[in-house]
Amino acid sequence: MAAKKKNAQKIIEDYLTEKYGEVQPQWQFTINTICENLQMIEDCRQEIKRVGLYNDRTGRKNPLIATIKDCQAVLLKCYQQLGLTPWSESKIKGDNENGDAELLQQIMG
């Protein structure tokens, strides 16, 4: 495992331990997925930096841009599973369970 990936894993595990008291075994897959996707994004960025955003001959975007976008979507889902976003944290705590419905009601009038 790359040093950067190990560092990300330690940061996540330390944060979850502080927040929830321990890292549950079932969270390990999600934590590993986060680390792998962060590493993949970094690898894609380095390659894009090397070859560029666009192919000069075809004018098409580098396909690694789509890979980064896919990785970001996976990361968001993983963050939500572990309660690492404000929205998912409120759902785990059970805060304001009707908040979404109330907000929609206010928006819709």
N, CA, C and O atoms as a GROMACS GRO file, in nm:
protein
  436
    1MET      N    1   0.085  -0.118   0.000
    1MET     CA    2   0.000   0.000   0.000
    1MET      C    3   0.090   0.124   0.000
    1MET      O    4   0.183   0.134   0.080
    2ALA      N    5   0.062   0.216  -0.088
    2ALA     CA    6   0.141   0.338  -0.098
    2ALA      C    7   0.132   0.417   0.032
    2ALA      O    8   0.033   0.409   0.105
    3ALA      N    9   0.237   0.493   0.059
    3ALA     CA   10   0.243   0.571   0.183
    3ALA      C   11   0.126   0.668   0.194
    3ALA      O   12   0.068   0.684   0.302
    4LYS      N   13   0.091   0.732   0.083
    4LYS     CA   14  -0.020   0.828   0.083
    4LYS      C   15  -0.152   0.758   0.118
    4LYS      O   16  -0.235   0.811   0.191
    5LYS      N   17  -0.169   0.637   0.062
    5LYS     CA   18  -0.291   0.559   0.086
    5LYS      C   19  -0.298   0.515   0.233
    5LYS      O   20  -0.404   0.520   0.294
    6LYS      N   21  -0.184   0.473   0.287
    6LYS     CA   22  -0.179   0.433   0.428
    6LYS      C   23  -0.210   0.552   0.518
    6LYS      O   24  -0.281   0.539   0.618
    7ASN      N   25  -0.157   0.669   0.482
    7ASN     CA   26  -0.180   0.790   0.559
    7ASN      C   27  -0.329   0.825   0.558
    7ASN      O   28  -0.385   0.860   0.662
    8ALA      N   29  -0.393   0.816   0.441
    8ALA     CA   30  -0.536   0.845   0.432
    8ALA      C   31  -0.615   0.747   0.518
    8ALA      O   32  -0.710   0.786   0.587
    9GLN      N   33  -0.578   0.620   0.514
    9GLN     CA   34  -0.648   0.519   0.594
    9GLN      C   35  -0.635   0.550   0.743
    9GLN      O   36  -0.732   0.539   0.817
   10LYS      N   37  -0.515   0.587   0.787
   10LYS     CA   38  -0.494   0.619   0.928
   10LYS      C   39  -0.576   0.741   0.969
   10LYS      O   40  -0.635   0.743   1.077
   11ILE      N   41  -0.578   0.843   0.884
   11ILE     CA   42  -0.654   0.965   0.915
   11ILE      C   43  -0.802   0.931   0.931
   11ILE      O   44  -0.867   0.975   1.026
   12ILE      N   45  -0.855   0.852   0.837
   12ILE     CA   46  -0.998   0.814   0.842
   12ILE      C   47  -1.026   0.732   0.967
   12ILE      O   48  -1.123   0.758   1.038
   13GLU      N   49  -0.943   0.632   0.993
   13GLU     CA   50  -0.965   0.546   1.109
   13GLU      C   51  -0.953   0.624   1.239
   13GLU      O   52  -1.032   0.602   1.331
   14ASP      N   53  -0.856   0.715   1.249
   14ASP     CA   54  -0.843   0.798   1.369
   14ASP      C   55  -0.967   0.885   1.389
   14ASP      O   56  -1.017   0.899   1.500
   15TYR      N   57  -1.015   0.944   1.280
   15TYR     CA   58  -1.134   1.029   1.288
   15TYR      C   59  -1.255   0.949   1.334
   15TYR      O   60  -1.329   0.993   1.422
   16LEU      N   61  -1.276   0.831   1.273
   16LEU     CA   62  -1.391   0.749   1.310
   16LEU      C   63  -1.380   0.699   1.453
   16LEU      O   64  -1.481   0.689   1.523
   17THR      N   65  -1.259   0.668   1.498
   17THR     CA   66  -1.238   0.623   1.636
   17THR      C   67  -1.272   0.736   1.732
   17THR      O   68  -1.337   0.714   1.835
   18GLU      N   69  -1.229   0.856   1.699
   18GLU     CA   70  -1.260   0.972   1.784
   18GLU      C   71  -1.410   0.999   1.787
   18GLU      O   72  -1.467   1.033   1.891
   19LYS      N   73  -1.473   0.984   1.671
   19LYS     CA   74  -1.615   1.019   1.659
   19LYS      C   75  -1.707   0.913   1.718
   19LYS      O   76  -1.805   0.946   1.785
   20TYR      N   77  -1.676   0.784   1.693
   20TYR     CA   78  -1.766   0.676   1.733
   20TYR      C   79  -1.708   0.583   1.839
   20TYR      O   80  -1.775   0.488   1.880
   21GLY      N   81  -1.585   0.607   1.882
   21GLY     CA   82  -1.525   0.525   1.985
   21GLY      C   83  -1.445   0.407   1.932
   21GLY      O   84  -1.355   0.358   2.001
   22GLU      N   85  -1.475   0.360   1.813
   22GLU     CA   86  -1.402   0.250   1.753
   22GLU      C   87  -1.434   0.242   1.603
   22GLU      O   88  -1.530   0.303   1.555
   23VAL      N   89  -1.352   0.168   1.531
   23VAL     CA   90  -1.376   0.143   1.390
   23VAL      C   91  -1.440   0.004   1.381
   23VAL      O   92  -1.376  -0.096   1.415
   24GLN      N   93  -1.562  -0.001   1.335
   24GLN     CA   94  -1.632  -0.128   1.321
   24GLN      C   95  -1.568  -0.210   1.209
   24GLN      O   96  -1.528  -0.153   1.107
   25PRO      N   97  -1.559  -0.342   1.224
   25PRO     CA   98  -1.499  -0.426   1.118
   25PRO      C   99  -1.570  -0.411   0.983
   25PRO      O  100  -1.505  -0.417   0.878
   26GLN      N  101  -1.701  -0.391   0.985
   26GLN     CA  102  -1.776  -0.378   0.859
   26GLN      C  103  -1.745  -0.248   0.786
   26GLN      O  104  -1.782  -0.233   0.669
   27TRP      N  105  -1.679  -0.154   0.851
   27TRP     CA  106  -1.643  -0.028   0.787
   27TRP      C  107  -1.514  -0.040   0.706
   27TRP      O  108  -1.485   0.046   0.623
   28GLN      N  109  -1.438  -0.147   0.729
   28GLN     CA  110  -1.306  -0.160   0.668
   28GLN      C  111  -1.312  -0.160   0.516
   28GLN      O  112  -1.228  -0.099   0.451
   29PHE      N  113  -1.411  -0.228   0.457
   29PHE     CA  114  -1.424  -0.230   0.312
   29PHE      C  115  -1.446  -0.088   0.259
   29PHE      O  116  -1.385  -0.048   0.159
   30THR      N  117  -1.533  -0.013   0.325
   30THR     CA  118  -1.562   0.124   0.282
   30THR      C  119  -1.438   0.212   0.296
   30THR      O  120  -1.409   0.293   0.208
   31ILE      N  121  -1.365   0.195   0.405
   31ILE     CA  122  -1.242   0.272   0.425
   31ILE      C  123  -1.141   0.238   0.316
   31ILE      O  124  -1.078   0.328   0.260
   32ASN      N  125  -1.125   0.110   0.286
   32ASN     CA  126  -1.032   0.069   0.180
   32ASN      C  127  -1.075   0.125   0.044
   32ASN      O  128  -0.991   0.167  -0.036
   33THR      N  129  -1.206   0.125   0.018
   33THR     CA  130  -1.258   0.179  -0.107
   33THR      C  131  -1.226   0.328  -0.119
   33THR      O  132  -1.188   0.376  -0.225
   34ILE      N  133  -1.241   0.400  -0.009
   34ILE     CA  134  -1.207   0.543  -0.008
   34ILE      C  135  -1.059   0.561  -0.043
   34ILE      O  136  -1.025   0.642  -0.129
   35CYS      N  137  -0.973   0.486   0.022
   35CYS     CA  138  -0.829   0.500  -0.001
   35CYS      C  139  -0.792   0.464  -0.144
   35CYS      O  140  -0.712   0.534  -0.206
   36GLU      N  141  -0.849   0.357  -0.196
   36GLU     CA  142  -0.820   0.318  -0.334
   36GLU      C  143  -0.867   0.423  -0.434
   36GLU      O  144  -0.797   0.452  -0.531
   37ASN      N  145  -0.984   0.481  -0.411
   37ASN     CA  146  -1.035   0.583  -0.503
   37ASN      C  147  -0.955   0.712  -0.493
   37ASN      O  148  -0.933   0.778  -0.594
   38LEU      N  149  -0.911   0.749  -0.373
   38LEU     CA  150  -0.826   0.867  -0.359
   38LEU      C  151  -0.695   0.846  -0.434
   38LEU      O  152  -0.645   0.937  -0.500
   39GLN      N  153  -0.639   0.724  -0.424
   39GLN     CA  154  -0.515   0.695  -0.495
   39GLN      C  155  -0.537   0.696  -0.647
   39GLN      O  156  -0.453   0.746  -0.722
   40MET      N  157  -0.650   0.642  -0.690
   40MET     CA  158  -0.680   0.640  -0.833
   40MET      C  159  -0.696   0.782  -0.888
   40MET      O  160  -0.648   0.813  -0.997
   41ILE      N  161  -0.762   0.869  -0.812
   41ILE     CA  162  -0.777   1.009  -0.853
   41ILE      C  163  -0.640   1.074  -0.865
   41ILE      O  164  -0.613   1.147  -0.960
   42GLU      N  165  -0.554   1.049  -0.768
   42GLU     CA  166  -0.419   1.107  -0.773
   42GLU      C  167  -0.341   1.055  -0.894
   42GLU      O  168  -0.273   1.132  -0.961
   43ASP      N  169  -0.352   0.926  -0.922
   43ASP     CA  170  -0.285   0.869  -1.039
   43ASP      C  171  -0.337   0.931  -1.168
   43ASP      O  172  -0.260   0.964  -1.258
   44CYS      N  173  -0.469   0.948  -1.176
   44CYS     CA  174  -0.530   1.009  -1.295
   44CYS      C  175  -0.484   1.153  -1.311
   44CYS      O  176  -0.454   1.197  -1.422
   45ARG      N  177  -0.479   1.227  -1.202
   45ARG     CA  178  -0.434   1.366  -1.208
   45ARG      C  179  -0.290   1.377  -1.259
   45ARG      O  180  -0.258   1.464  -1.340
   46GLN      N  181  -0.206   1.287  -1.210
   46GLN     CA  182  -0.066   1.288  -1.255
   46GLN      C  183  -0.056   1.259  -1.404
   46GLN      O  184   0.021   1.322  -1.475
   47GLU      N  185  -0.136   1.162  -1.451
   47GLU     CA  186  -0.133   1.128  -1.594
   47GLU      C  187  -0.190   1.241  -1.678
   47GLU      O  188  -0.138   1.271  -1.785
   48ILE      N  189  -0.297   1.303  -1.631
   48ILE     CA  190  -0.355   1.417  -1.703
   48ILE      C  191  -0.254   1.532  -1.709
   48ILE      O  192  -0.241   1.600  -1.810
   49LYS      N  193  -0.184   1.552  -1.599
   49LYS     CA  194  -0.081   1.656  -1.596
   49LYS      C  195   0.028   1.626  -1.699
   49LYS      O  196   0.082   1.718  -1.761
   50ARG      N  197   0.059   1.498  -1.717
   50ARG     CA  198   0.164   1.458  -1.810
   50ARG      C  199   0.121   1.470  -1.957
   50ARG      O  200   0.196   1.519  -2.040
   51VAL      N  201  -0.003   1.424  -1.987
   51VAL     CA  202  -0.046   1.419  -2.127
   51VAL      C  203  -0.145   1.528  -2.166
   51VAL      O  204  -0.167   1.553  -2.285
   52GLY      N  205  -0.204   1.594  -2.068
   52GLY     CA  206  -0.296   1.704  -2.097
   52GLY      C  207  -0.443   1.665  -2.085
   52GLY      O  208  -0.479   1.547  -2.082
   53LEU      N  209  -0.526   1.768  -2.079
   53LEU     CA  210  -0.671   1.750  -2.067
   53LEU      C  211  -0.735   1.703  -2.197
   53LEU      O  212  -0.834   1.629  -2.195
   54TYR      N  213  -0.679   1.748  -2.308
   54TYR     CA  214  -0.737   1.718  -2.439
   54TYR      C  215  -0.635   1.654  -2.530
   54TYR      O  216  -0.515   1.676  -2.518
   55ASN      N  217  -0.685   1.573  -2.622
   55ASN     CA  218  -0.601   1.517  -2.727
   55ASN      C  219  -0.592   1.622  -2.837
   55ASN      O  220  -0.694   1.660  -2.894
   56ASP      N  221  -0.474   1.667  -2.866
   56ASP     CA  222  -0.455   1.774  -2.965
   56ASP      C  223  -0.504   1.734  -3.104
   56ASP      O  224  -0.554   1.818  -3.178
   57ARG      N  225  -0.490   1.608  -3.139
   57ARG     CA  226  -0.531   1.563  -3.273
   57ARG      C  227  -0.682   1.548  -3.287
   57ARG      O  228  -0.739   1.586  -3.389
   58THR      N  229  -0.747   1.494  -3.183
   58THR     CA  230  -0.891   1.468  -3.194
   58THR      C  231  -0.976   1.576  -3.128
   58THR      O  232  -1.093   1.592  -3.162
   59GLY      N  233  -0.917   1.649  -3.035
   59GLY     CA  234  -0.993   1.750  -2.963
   59GLY      C  235  -1.081   1.693  -2.852
   59GLY      O  236  -1.156   1.765  -2.787
   60ARG      N  237  -1.070   1.563  -2.830
   60ARG     CA  238  -1.151   1.498  -2.725
   60ARG      C  239  -1.086   1.512  -2.589
   60ARG      O  240  -0.964   1.522  -2.575
   61LYS      N  241  -1.173   1.511  -2.486
   61LYS     CA  242  -1.124   1.516  -2.349
   61LYS      C  243  -1.052   1.387  -2.314
   61LYS      O  244  -1.082   1.280  -2.367
   62ASN      N  245  -0.956   1.400  -2.226
   62ASN     CA  246  -0.886   1.283  -2.176
   62ASN      C  247  -0.988   1.195  -2.102
   62ASN      O  248  -1.061   1.245  -2.017
   63PRO      N  249  -0.995   1.064  -2.133
   63PRO     CA  250  -1.092   0.976  -2.068
   63PRO      C  251  -1.070   0.961  -1.917
   63PRO      O  252  -1.158   0.916  -1.844
   64LEU      N  253  -0.952   0.999  -1.871
   64LEU     CA  254  -0.927   0.992  -1.727
   64LEU      C  255  -1.010   1.093  -1.648
   64LEU      O  256  -1.032   1.078  -1.528
   65ILE      N  257  -1.057   1.196  -1.718
   65ILE     CA  258  -1.147   1.293  -1.653
   65ILE      C  259  -1.275   1.223  -1.609
   65ILE      O  260  -1.325   1.247  -1.499
   66ALA      N  261  -1.328   1.136  -1.694
   66ALA     CA  262  -1.448   1.059  -1.659
   66ALA      C  263  -1.418   0.962  -1.544
   66ALA      O  264  -1.504   0.939  -1.459
   67THR      N  265  -1.298   0.906  -1.543
   67THR     CA  266  -1.259   0.815  -1.435
   67THR      C  267  -1.258   0.890  -1.302
   67THR      O  268  -1.305   0.838  -1.201
   68ILE      N  269  -1.204   1.012  -1.302
   68ILE     CA  270  -1.202   1.093  -1.180
   68ILE      C  271  -1.344   1.120  -1.134
   68ILE      O  272  -1.374   1.110  -1.015
   69LYS      N  273  -1.431   1.154  -1.227
   69LYS     CA  274  -1.571   1.182  -1.193
   69LYS      C  275  -1.637   1.059  -1.130
   69LYS      O  276  -1.709   1.071  -1.031
   70ASP      N  277  -1.611   0.942  -1.187
   70ASP     CA  278  -1.666   0.818  -1.130
   70ASP      C  279  -1.612   0.792  -0.990
   70ASP      O  280  -1.687   0.752  -0.900
   71CYS      N  281  -1.484   0.815  -0.972
   71CYS     CA  282  -1.423   0.796  -0.839
   71CYS      C  283  -1.484   0.892  -0.737
   71CYS      O  284  -1.507   0.854  -0.622
   72GLN      N  285  -1.510   1.014  -0.778
   72GLN     CA  286  -1.570   1.112  -0.688
   72GLN      C  287  -1.709   1.069  -0.645
   72GLN      O  288  -1.748   1.089  -0.530
   73ALA      N  289  -1.786   1.009  -0.737
   73ALA     CA  290  -1.919   0.960  -0.703
   73ALA      C  291  -1.911   0.847  -0.602
   73ALA      O  292  -1.990   0.840  -0.509
   74VAL      N  293  -1.814   0.758  -0.621
   74VAL     CA  294  -1.794   0.648  -0.527
   74VAL      C  295  -1.752   0.702  -0.391
   74VAL      O  296  -1.801   0.656  -0.287
   75LEU      N  297  -1.662   0.801  -0.391
   75LEU     CA  298  -1.619   0.861  -0.265
   75LEU      C  299  -1.735   0.922  -0.188
   75LEU      O  300  -1.746   0.905  -0.067
   76LEU      N  301  -1.822   0.994  -0.258
   76LEU     CA  302  -1.936   1.055  -0.191
   76LEU      C  303  -2.023   0.949  -0.123
   76LEU      O  304  -2.065   0.968  -0.009
   77LYS      N  305  -2.049   0.839  -0.192
   77LYS     CA  306  -2.130   0.730  -0.134
   77LYS      C  307  -2.060   0.671  -0.011
   77LYS      O  308  -2.125   0.642   0.090
   78CYS      N  309  -1.930   0.653  -0.021
   78CYS     CA  310  -1.855   0.598   0.093
   78CYS      C  311  -1.857   0.694   0.212
   78CYS      O  312  -1.876   0.652   0.326
   79TYR      N  313  -1.838   0.823   0.184
   79TYR     CA  314  -1.843   0.923   0.290
   79TYR      C  315  -1.979   0.922   0.358
   79TYR      O  316  -1.989   0.934   0.481
   80GLN      N  317  -2.084   0.908   0.279
   80GLN     CA  318  -2.219   0.904   0.335
   80GLN      C  319  -2.239   0.779   0.420
   80GLN      O  320  -2.302   0.786   0.525
   81GLN      N  321  -2.186   0.666   0.376
   81GLN     CA  322  -2.201   0.542   0.453
   81GLN      C  323  -2.136   0.553   0.590
   81GLN      O  324  -2.185   0.494   0.687
   82LEU      N  325  -2.027   0.628   0.600
   82LEU     CA  326  -1.956   0.640   0.726
   82LEU      C  327  -1.999   0.764   0.806
   82LEU      O  328  -1.944   0.791   0.912
   83GLY      N  329  -2.097   0.837   0.756
   83GLY     CA  330  -2.145   0.956   0.827
   83GLY      C  331  -2.046   1.071   0.822
   83GLY      O  332  -2.038   1.149   0.916
   84LEU      N  333  -1.972   1.082   0.714
   84LEU     CA  334  -1.869   1.185   0.702
   84LEU      C  335  -1.916   1.311   0.629
   84LEU      O  336  -1.836   1.400   0.602
   85THR      N  337  -2.044   1.317   0.596
   85THR     CA  338  -2.100   1.438   0.537
   85THR      C  339  -2.202   1.494   0.636
   85THR      O  340  -2.258   1.418   0.716
   86PRO      N  341  -2.227   1.624   0.633
   86PRO     CA  342  -2.326   1.680   0.726
   86PRO      C  343  -2.462   1.612   0.713
   86PRO      O  344  -2.527   1.585   0.814
   87TRP      N  345  -2.506   1.584   0.591
   87TRP     CA  346  -2.636   1.521   0.570
   87TRP      C  347  -2.638   1.381   0.630
   87TRP      O  348  -2.732   1.346   0.703
   88SER      N  349  -2.537   1.300   0.600
   88SER     CA  350  -2.536   1.163   0.649
   88SER      C  351  -2.516   1.157   0.799
   88SER      O  352  -2.568   1.069   0.866
   89GLU      N  353  -2.440   1.251   0.852
   89GLU     CA  354  -2.421   1.256   0.997
   89GLU      C  355  -2.553   1.283   1.067
   89GLU      O  356  -2.582   1.224   1.171
   90SER      N  357  -2.633   1.373   1.011
   90SER     CA  358  -2.762   1.403   1.073
   90SER      C  359  -2.855   1.282   1.066
   90SER      O  360  -2.936   1.262   1.157
   91LYS      N  361  -2.845   1.201   0.962
   91LYS     CA  362  -2.927   1.081   0.949
   91LYS      C  363  -2.884   0.976   1.050
   91LYS      O  364  -2.968   0.906   1.107
   92ILE      N  365  -2.755   0.963   1.072
   92ILE     CA  366  -2.705   0.865   1.169
   92ILE      C  367  -2.747   0.904   1.310
   92ILE      O  368  -2.790   0.819   1.388
   93LYS      N  369  -2.736   1.032   1.342
   93LYS     CA  370  -2.775   1.080   1.474
   93LYS      C  371  -2.926   1.083   1.491
   93LYS      O  372  -2.976   1.086   1.604
   94GLY      N  373  -3.000   1.083   1.379
   94GLY     CA  374  -3.144   1.094   1.386
   94GLY      C  375  -3.191   1.237   1.402
   94GLY      O  376  -3.307   1.261   1.435
   95ASP      N  377  -3.101   1.332   1.378
   95ASP     CA  378  -3.136   1.473   1.390
   95ASP      C  379  -3.232   1.513   1.280
   95ASP      O  380  -3.213   1.478   1.164
   96ASN      N  381  -3.334   1.586   1.318
   96ASN     CA  382  -3.422   1.651   1.222
   96ASN      C  383  -3.469   1.556   1.111
   96ASN      O  384  -3.452   1.584   0.992
   97GLU      N  385  -3.527   1.445   1.152
   97GLU     CA  386  -3.570   1.345   1.053
   97GLU      C  387  -3.670   1.400   0.953
   97GLU      O  388  -3.673   1.356   0.839
   98ASN      N  389  -3.751   1.495   0.994
   98ASN     CA  390  -3.848   1.554   0.904
   98ASN      C  391  -3.796   1.681   0.838
   98ASN      O  392  -3.870   1.750   0.768
   99GLY      N  393  -3.670   1.712   0.861
   99GLY     CA  394  -3.614   1.835   0.807
   99GLY      C  395  -3.621   1.843   0.656
   99GLY      O  396  -3.651   1.949   0.601
  100ASP      N  397  -3.594   1.733   0.588
  100ASP     CA  398  -3.600   1.734   0.442
  100ASP      C  399  -3.741   1.761   0.393
  100ASP      O  400  -3.762   1.840   0.301
  101ALA      N  401  -3.839   1.696   0.455
  101ALA     CA  402  -3.978   1.716   0.416
  101ALA      C  403  -4.022   1.859   0.443
  101ALA      O  404  -4.091   1.920   0.363
  102GLU      N  405  -3.980   1.911   0.558
  102GLU     CA  406  -4.014   2.050   0.591
  102GLU      C  407  -3.951   2.147   0.493
  102GLU      O  408  -4.015   2.243   0.451
  103LEU      N  409  -3.826   2.123   0.457
  103LEU     CA  410  -3.758   2.210   0.364
  103LEU      C  411  -3.827   2.206   0.227
  103LEU      O  412  -3.849   2.310   0.165
  104LEU      N  413  -3.861   2.087   0.181
  104LEU     CA  414  -3.932   2.075   0.053
  104LEU      C  415  -4.066   2.145   0.058
  104LEU      O  416  -4.106   2.211  -0.039
  105GLN      N  417  -4.135   2.132   0.170
  105GLN     CA  418  -4.265   2.198   0.186
  105GLN      C  419  -4.249   2.350   0.177
  105GLN      O  420  -4.330   2.417   0.113
  106GLN      N  421  -4.145   2.404   0.241
  106GLN     CA  422  -4.119   2.547   0.237
  106GLN      C  423  -4.085   2.594   0.096
  106GLN      O  424  -4.132   2.699   0.052
  107ILE      N  425  -4.004   2.514   0.027
  107ILE     CA  426  -3.966   2.552  -0.109
  107ILE      C  427  -4.086   2.550  -0.203
  107ILE      O  428  -4.102   2.639  -0.286
  108MET      N  429  -4.170   2.448  -0.188
  108MET     CA  430  -4.284   2.432  -0.277
  108MET      C  431  -4.398   2.527  -0.243
  108MET      O  432  -4.490   2.547  -0.323
  109GLY      N  433  -4.393   2.585  -0.124
  109GLY     CA  434  -4.494   2.683  -0.085
  109GLY      C  435  -4.607   2.624  -0.021
  109GLY      O  436  -4.701   2.695   0.017
   0.00000   0.00000   0.00000
